[in-house]
Amino acid sequence: MLTKNAITVLERRYLTKDDQGNLIETPEGMFHRVAEAIAAAEAAYGATETQVKETEAEFFRMMYDLEFLPNSPTLMNAGRELGQLAACFVLPIQDSMESIFETIKQTALIHKSGGGTGFSFSRLRPASDVVQSTNGISSGPISFMEVFNSATEAIKQGGTRRGANMGCLRVDHPDILSFISAKKDGERLTNFNISVLLTEEFMKAVEAGEDYDLMNPRTGEQVKKLNARKVFDLIVNMAWRNGEPGIIFIDRINRDNPTPALGEIESTNPCGEQPLLPYEACNLGSINLSKMIMQTPDGTAVDFMKLSKTVHMAVRFLDDVIDISRYPLDQIAEMVHGNRKIGLGVMGFADMLIELGIPYDSEQAISIAEEVMKFIETEARQTSIELAKERGEFPHFKGSIYDVPDSPKMRNATVTTIAPTGTLSIIAGCSSGVEPLFAVCYVRNVLDGTELVEANPLFERIANDREFYSEMLMKDIARNGTIKGMDDVPQDVQRIFVTAHDIAPVWHIKMQAAFQKHVDNAVSKTVNFANSATTDEVTEVYKLAYRLGCKGVTVYRDGSRDEQVLSVGSNKKKEGAEQASEVGALAPRPRPVRTKGVTEKVRTGCGSLYVTINEDGEGLCEVFARMGKSGGCASSQLDAVSRVISTALRAGVKPESIIKQLRGNVCPSPGWDAGGRVLSCPDAIGIALEHYVQFKQTGQASDTVSKWSSTLDNMVGACPDCGGAVEHESGCLVCRFCGYSKCG
């Protein structure tokens, strides 16, 4: 059964609309459309019309029952004119102007068709290197990344998905220091996730504290040495600062490259879980583990029989997708059909653990992760072997890692991947990928100011069954973001409903490594840190990930991106005298000629807000708010808010009442100031008023932001589409209310 949020996401982003934007498809109709389109591939391999219909019915059932869902482009485009069903692509970039701009053109075509793109800029000569054809000097890879970024900004990705890129650079490239710091201020490369490709040689040099060589890709010559530990520390510091760059252990990825004869892997898709050769694409799909549970006389257990059946049908589905999909470039079609890579993963793992009564941060959970993923891997490979007997092995099988005597042939070069499943998990009504719960309850603010609490359905069920449910408790949980330490919630329930921020970072890595042991490609996973985390803690996680066999790491320290500055237009000088309207018999007193007061600077997500608070002989009388050099809507809205507050103050409304209305308002770009979350410009004005009132009452003014019913303390911010809470997932933002997502 689809949840309200799932229906919202489907209606806004997936279901077919007519030319006027009216819905002409139901969710059930979407699943029928997709099942019919994908099952049609069966006919090419000798299936009768009846057999095709039987397969179509089974494809429909497992999607309709939310046991398995393919990646978003398949749900959006299968059976429709666009027909592009792959989620991610990697394009090559050679060291020439022709190659660079040819790739930009190809990127535009892919984004237009609804795909994301990954690139390695490692082959480009460094900045200030010689350009012999013009006797000039090179601008370097980062300048060209800016060109790709601008091109992405200009493209509306298929009308339903936003353009997303992964930019990679080898750690031994001469421009590596500039690359590591490229997103330091939050203003550059906003459509990119970036990752440093770490080599085995580099990691050994880090451990030994030794220098390593930087190599000019144009000449292949060593140009400089850097201390590996200092470079590693810079990566850690930048990741601690704002979550980027991520790291990818590139030699480890190429160790598992299934087709080494075709070349080396140099990049991944935007979220990092899918390493791909140039011009490769991959179609992904995920099994909902929360549906793979059964009740036995001994209690709840994993239903491995049902899981086996689902894996076999899902692998067949994804193999069929390869044949049905239309690809934006001939080179991509050739590589995809040559390797036939698929990426079957999971979602709902945290829900499965809760059903089993197992805490996420426990050795028992690690054992379940390995057991379940090993089973999926074994069953998926067996299905690929069966499909190879039925349909033939993938064309590039010769020279692959499977091409050894007495070994069975494979239909697909890879079969498993753990993707983030941001919007898919919303549709399925389950937890995302292999992540823990992000929150037990959410508060959603609607337009009339009402707060709606949305609780995890498993928690709500247990709370009702054990009779500790109350609406007040749900609101308290939503505001706290966790049930840890809440007296009204039983200890055993607290233990299994741990959230991403309750869990020590090392457990995130342990879980990622557990899944990676049985995944062909890679695992998308975010390691969450508290805002107070140190760089030493990030270092510990990176080194643990390397030791445990992970292929890459993405970290996010709570609140670390909230200081990004949005550039807006020029300031407009306020004109005219303040005007106020009377409401009934309550009229504001006239403004005196002279007032006195203070100005406080509050950092918001849109820049520094300067709040001036004045008083006359009768008390507070006016507020002015200005945002740097803002103009247009920003200036006019702040002016309007200031006027209304000033009118209310002179009409005798208590400052405390005004503060209550201002604090807690959320905008899409919250900020961080003096150790606290500043949720919006109105919230910032409320903070300044709060400080002023405190000073008048006590003679002392606070310099810190107090916590004020912040439902988003563990969130990245608010969704610009619906105002709901957004989560940080594998370098991207995802709204669980409407499906909005943005990478970079």
N, C-alpha and C positions, 0 to 999 in steps of 0.2 A: 504494500500500500504506500503510495506516494505521500510524503509530508507536504504541508503547506509551502515550506521553503522550496522543496523539490519542484512543485508545480510552478512556483514563481520563476525559478531558474529556467525551467523548460519553456515557459511561455515567453520569456524575455529573450532567450538566446538559442533555442533549439527547434521549436516547432515551426512548421511552414506557415508563412504569411502571404497574403495576396499583395498586389501592387500598392494598395492603400495602407498596408501594415496591419491588416486585420488577420487574426488567427483563423486558419482554415484546416488545422490539424489538432488532434487530441494527443496526449501522451501515448495512449494505446495505439493510435494511428501511426505515431512516430516509430514505435517498436515494430509494427507490422511493415512499415515502409523499409526499415533497415533490414529486417529479417528476410524479406522478399528479395531485396537487391543483392544481399550477400549470398544467399542460398543459390542464386542463379548460377554462380560459379561452378556448382556441382555438376551441371549438365556437360561442361567441357571435359569432364573426366569419366563420362559414361553413365552417369546417373539417369534413371528414367524420370519422366515427369512426376510420377508418384513419389519416387525417392526424393526428388528435389522438394516437393511439398512437405514431406515428412521432416526433412532437415530444416526447412523454413519454420515449421511448427515448433521444433525443438529450440531453434535460435530465438524465436519469439518468446517462448515460455521462460527461458533462463534470463532474458532481459526484462520481461514483464514482471517476473518474480524477484527481480533485483539481485539475482545470484551472480550475474556477470554483466559487465558493461564494457563496450569498446571505448576507445579514446573519443574525445569530443568531435573531431572532424568526421568520424564515421557516423555518429549519431546525427550530426548536422547535415551531412552532404550525401549519404548513401541514398540512392534512388532519386536524387535531385540533379539538376542540370550541371552544377559545379563538379560533383563527383570526385573531389579530391579527399581521400580518406586517411592519409598519413598525418601524423602529428608533428614529426620532427625531421629535419634534414641537416646535413653538413655539406658546406660548399668549400671548394679549394680556393686559395688565394696565392697566386704566384707573384714573384717580385718584378712586376711590370705594370705600367699604367693601364695597359690593355686588359690584363687579367683582373686587376682591381675593379675597374668599372664594368667589366663583363659580369663579375660576381655581384656587383651592386644591382645590375639589371635583373639577374637571376633571383636575387633576394627579393626584389620587388614582386616578381611573379609568384614566388612562394608565399610571401605574406598576403598577397591578394587572394591566394587560394586557401588561406586559413592555416598555414603551417608556420612553425618556428624554425629558426636557423642557428646553426653553430659554425664558428670559424676559428681557425688558428691563424694568427698574424705573425707567426714565428718565421716565416720565409721572407718577410719584408726586411729590406736593409734598414739599419738603424738611422735615427735622426742625425743629420750633419754628415752622413756618408756621401760618397761621390756618386753623381749621376753622369756617366760618361757621355751619353747622347746629347746632353745640353750643357755640359761643363758646369752644372749647378750642384746643389746639395739636396739630399733627401730630407723630407719632412718627418719620416719615420712612421711606424705602424699606428701610433696613437692618433695622429692627425687624420689618418685614413679611417680609423674607427669612428671618428666624429662624423665623417661623411656618411658612413653606413648608418649611424645613429640618426642623422637628419633625414635620410631616405626613409627609414622606418617611421619616423614621426609623421611623414607626409602621407603614409599609406593607411587606409582603413582596412584592417585585415579581414577580408571576406565579409565585412559587415557584422560579424559576430565574435571574432577573436582579435585581440590586440597583438600587434607585432611584438615579437620577443626574440632576443639574440643572446647567444653565448659568445663571448670573446676570450680566446685563450692565447697565452704567450709562454714560451718555454723559459724556464728560470735561467737558462744560460744565454738568453738574448741580451745584447748590449743595452737595450732600453728597458730592462726589467724593473729598475727602480722607479722610473717614471710610470710604468704600467701599474705597479703595485699601488701607487698613490693616486692613480688617475681619478678615482671617485671619492677622494678625500673630502671635498667640499659639498658633495651631493648634487652638484649642478651639472656635471658632465656625464655623458654616456648613460643617460637616463633610460634608454631602451635596451641596455645591455646588462646582463650578469657577466662578471668577469672572473676568470680563474687562472691561477698560475699552474703551469705544467711542471711538476717536480719530478726530477729524475732520481734514480737510485744513487747515482754518483753524488748528487747534491745532498740527499738525506744522510749518506755516510759522512760527508764533509761537515754537516751540521752536528752530528754526534761527536765527531772528532774535533770540532772547532777549527777546521782548516779552511783554507781558501779554495775556490773553484774557478774554472775558466769561463769567461764570456766569449762566445764565438760569433763572428760576423757571418750571417747566413749567406751573404753575397759571395764571400771569398772562401768561407770555411776555415778561416784562420782565427786563432786566439788573439783577442784585442785587449783584454784586461783581466784582472783577477779581482774577486770580491771575497770577503769573508762570509762563508755560508751561514754561520750562526747569526751574523748581523742582518743578512737578508731575510732569514727566517723570522727574526724578531720583528722586522719591519712588516712582513706579511701578517704576523700575529697582531701587531699594533693597529694596522688598518682594519683587519677583521673585527677586532675589539671595538674599534671606533664606529663602524657602520655596517658590519657584516660582510664586507668585501675587501679583497678578493677571496673567493673560495680557493681550495687547493685540489688538484687532481694528480694522482700518482701515475704519470703517463707510462712509465716502463711496465708497471703492473698491469695496466690496461692492455698494452701490446703483448704482454705475455699470454693473455687470454684472447688475443685477436684470432678469430676462427679461420680467417683467410689471409694469412701473412703474405702469400704470393701476390696478392693484389695491392699491397702497400701497407704503410704504417697508419695507424689511427692517430689523428692529430687534434681532434676536438670532440665535443659531445653536444647533445641537444641543450636547449636553454636551461633546463633544470638539472643537468649533469648526470642523469641516470642512464643515458643511452649513448655510449661511445659509437661513433660511426666513421667509416671511410668517406673520403670525398665523393659526393653525389649519392651517398646512401640515404635512405629514409627508413623509418621504422613505424609500424603500426602497433599500438599498444592496447592492452585490455586488462581489466582487473577483476578478480574473483572476490566477492563479498564474503569474507570469512565469518561475519556475524550470522550468515545464513547456513553455515556449515557446522551447526551444533545440534546435538540430539540429547534427549533425556533417556537415561538408562536406570536400572534398579539401583545402581551405585551413585547416581547423580548425573550431572551434566558432563558431556564428553564431546570430543571432535568427531563429526560424522565423516570418517574417511571414505566410506563407500560413496556417499553423495559428492564428496570433494573429488574423488577419482572421476566420476561421470562428468562433473562440471569441467574439470581440466581437459578431458578428451574432447568435449564438444567445443570448448573455448579455443583450443589449438586449431581445430578444424575451421572454426569461424575466422580466426585471424589469418590462416593460410588462404582462405577464400577472399578475404579483404584485399590481399595483394593483387589478385587477378581482376577484381572489380574496380579498384581505384584507378582514377585518371591522374597522371602525374604532370606537373607543370613544365618539366624539361625532359627531353629524350634521354639525356645522360642519366637522369634519375631513374627513369623507367627501366633502362638497361641494367643498372646496378641493383635495383630492388628485385627484379625478376631473376637476376643472377645469383643473389645470396639468399633471398626470401627470409630475411630476418624478421622475427616476430618477438614481442616482449610481453609475455603473460606475467602479471603481477597480482598483488592483493590489495585490498582495503578492508577496513573493519577489524583489523587485528586487535586494537585496544578493546573493542566491544567483545570480541571473542574471549579475551583474557578476563574481562569483567564477568561474563557468563560462566566462565570456569572458576571464578573466585580467586584468580591469581593476580597479585600486584604486578604492574608493569616493570618496576625496578626490583626484580628478584631473579635469582638463578633459575627458579622454576619457569619463569616467563622466557628466559633465554633458551631453555631446553625445549619449550613448546615451539618457539620460533624456528629453531633448527629442525625439529621433527616435522613441522607442517611444511616448511619450505623445501626440505629434502624430498618429502613425498610429492609435492607439486613438481619439482624439478624432474624426478624420476618418471612420473606419469606423463609429463609434457614431452620429454625426450622419447618415451615409448610411443606416444601418439605420432610424433614426427617421423619415427622409424616406420610406423605402419603406413603413414601417408606417402612416404618414399616408395614403399612397395606398391602402393596403389597408383601413385601419380608420377613417380620418379624423384630422384634426389635433386637438390638445388644445383643449377648448372655449373656453378663454380666449385663444386665438390672436390674435383681433382686438385690436389695440392693443399687442401684444407687440413685442419687438425684432425678431422675425422677420417681422412684418406689413409688408413693404415690397414694392413692385412687382417682378415677375419673379423673386422669390425662392421657393424651394420651401417647402412647408408642413412643419411638424414635428409629430410625434406627441407629443413630450415637451418641456417647457419647458427642462429641463436634462438632460444625459445623463452627465456625468462628475463624479466626486468621488473624492478620495483619503482613505479612512478608515483608522483605526489598525489594524484587523484583529487585535486582540489574541488572542482565542480562535480566530478563524477560521484564523489562521496556524499555530496549534498543531495544529488538525485537519488542515490541508493539509501540515504538516511542512515549513514554509518560514519565511523571515524575515518580519518584520511590516511591512506597508505598504511605504513607501519608506525605512524606517529602515535604517541599517547594522546589522550583527550587534551584539547587545548583549554577547555573550560567545562565545568559541570553545568553551569547555567549562564545564560546570556540575558542582559537587559537590552531591549530594543526600544528606542525612543521614536514615537510616531509624531505626525505633524501637529496634533492637537496637544502635545505635551505629555500624553499618557505613556507610562512605562509598561511595556509588555515583557514578561519574563518567559524565556524559553529554556526549558530544562532538558538535559539529556534524558531520553525516554527510559533508559535502563535505570537511571538514578530515580526518576519519578516513580517508576513501577516499584522499586525496592522501598522507597520512602513511604509509599501508600501501603504496601504489604506489611511493613513493619511499624506503621502508624506513627511516623515522626514527620510526615509531610505537613507543611503549611505554606501559604503564599508568602508570609513574612520571611520564613526561612529561605525560600527560593530567592527572594530579593536580596537577602543578606549574602547568600552564596554568590549571586551574580555580581554584587558589588565587591566582594572579597576576591573573586576569581578562583577560589579554592575552598574545599571543605576542611582542609587541614587545620586542626586545632579547634574546631567548632564543637562545643559541648552538646549541642542538640543532635549531632550526627554520631551514631555508634562507631566505635573505634575500628571494627572490622570493615565497615562500609568506607570509612575514611581511607583505609589502607588500600582498597582495590580501586577507588575512584581518584587516583593520583593524576594530576595534570602535568603538562609539559614543564611548568615552572616549579612543581613540587619535586621533580626528579633531578638528582645530581647529574651534571653533564656527562660524567663517565658512563652512566647507564644508557644514555642515548647512543654513545659509540658502541658499547657492548651489544646493544640490540641491532644496530646497523651491521656490525661485523657478523652477528649470528645469521642474518639473512644473506649477507654477501657470500657466505660459504657455499650457498646453493643457488646462486643466481649467475647466469651467463654474462649478463651485461653489468649493470651497477645498481646501487640502491639510492634512491632519493630520500634524504633524511636531514632534518634540521636539528642541530644541537642548540638547545635553548639555554641562555645564561641569564641570571638576574642582572639588573642594572649595576649592582655593586660588585660584579665579578671582576677579577683582576686579569691582566694579560698572562700572568703565570698559569691561571686556570685554563685559558685558551691554549697555551703551549702544551699543557698536559694532555688536553684532548687531541690535539694534532698528532702528538707523538704516539699516543695510545692507538689512534686510528691507523697509523703506519704499522705499528707492531701487530695489530690484530687482523690486518689484511684488507682494510677498507680501500676502495678505489678513489675516494675523494671525500671531502668534508665541507659542509656548509654550516656556519655558526651564525647565531643572532643573539646579541645582548639586548635585553629589553630596554626600549627607549633610545637605543643608540642612533636611530635614524631620524629622531624627532627634531634635530637641530637644522635640518635642511632649510635653506632659504629660498623662497619663491620670489623671483624678480617680477615686479609689477611696474606700472607706468609712472609718470611724473606726478608730483604732488600738486594738488589744486588748492589754492588759498581759499579758506572759508570766507564767503561774502555774506553781508547782511547781518542784522542783529538777530539774536535768538528769539524765536517765536514759540509760544506755547498755547495750547487750546484748553479751555476750561471743560471739565467733565462734570455735569450736574452742578452742584453747589460748591464743589471742591475746586478752588482756583489757586494757581501758584502765586506766591508773593513776587513782586517786581524784583528784578535783578538790580543790586546796588551798583553805583559807579565803580567802586573799588572793592576787590575781594583779595583774600590771601589764601595761600595753600602750598601744595607740594606737587612735584612731578616724579612719577616712578616709572622706571624702565622695566618692562616684563618681556622676556623672550617667548615668542610664540612660534608655531610652525611656519608662519608666513613672514617672519622677521621680528625685529624689536619693536614693541608697541610702547609708546610714551603716553602715560595716563596722567593727566593733570586734574587734581581734586581741589576745589576752592570752597571757602566758607565765608559767610558774612556774620553779622552780629547775632543772628538767630540759629546758626548752625551750618551744616553742609548745604551748599546751594547750587553747585554745578560741577560737571565732569566734562573734560575734553579728552579725546583719544586720537592719536595720530600714529600712523604706521610708516616710519621712515619717509620714503618718497612716493608712497602709494598714491594712486589717483583712480579715476573712474569709479567702478562699483565699490572697490575697497574703501575709498575715501568717503563716498556718499553713505555707505552703510554704517561706517564708524561714526560719521557725523549724525546720522539718524538715531543710532543707539545713544550717543552722548546727549542729544537734545531730549530724548524721552526720559533718560535718567535725571537730567537736570530739572526738567519740569516736575517729575515726581518728587524730587528732594525739596523743591521750593513749595510744593503742595502739601508738605508735611509727612510724606511717606517715610517710614523709618528706614535708615540705611541697611539694617539687617534684613529687612524684607526684600530690598532690591538685590542685595548680595545673594540671597537664597535663589532668586530667579536667574541670576547671571551665572553662578557657579554650576559646573557640570554640563554646560552646553558643549556639544561636540561638533567639530568640523572635520573635513577630510585630511587636514594637515596639523595634527596636534604637535606641541613642542615640549621642551624639557627645560625647566629653569630652576636653579637653586635646589636641586634634588627632588623636584616634584613635577608632575605632569600638568602642562597647560593645554587644556583641551580645545580652546578656540579663543578668538579675540574677546567675545563677551565674557568668557571665563577669566581671561587676563584682567579685564576691567574689574570684575568681581574680586579678584585677588588683590588688586591695588586698593580698592575700597575697604576690603577686609583689613589690610595692613593699616590704613589710615584710622579706621574706627578703633582698632587695637591700640594704636598710639595715643589716641584721645582718651581712652579709658585707663591705660596703664602707664603712659609716658614712655613706653618702649615700642619700637617698630620691628616687626619680624622681617627678615630678609629671605625667608624660605616659603615655598608654596605648600600650603596645608592640603591634606587629602580631603576631597569633598565629593563623596558619593561617586567616586570614579569607577565606573563599570569597565573602564578600559585600561586599568593599571597594567595588565599583562598583554594588552593588544598593541598593535602597531598604530592604529588610528581608526578613522571612521570611513566607511565606504562612500565615495563621492556620488554614487548612483542612488543609494537608498538610505544612507546614514547608519547602517548596521556596523557591527564590529568587524574589522578585518584582521586576519591572522597572517603571520609571516611564515611562508612555507617554501623551502628550497630556493630562496632568493626572489620569491614572488609574493605578492599580496593577494589574498583570496577572501571574499566576503561569503559567509555561509548563509546569508539571507537571500541574496539575489544572484550570486554567481559571478559578480564582478571579479576580474583578476588583472593583475599587471605585473610584469617582470621587469627587472632592472632597477 
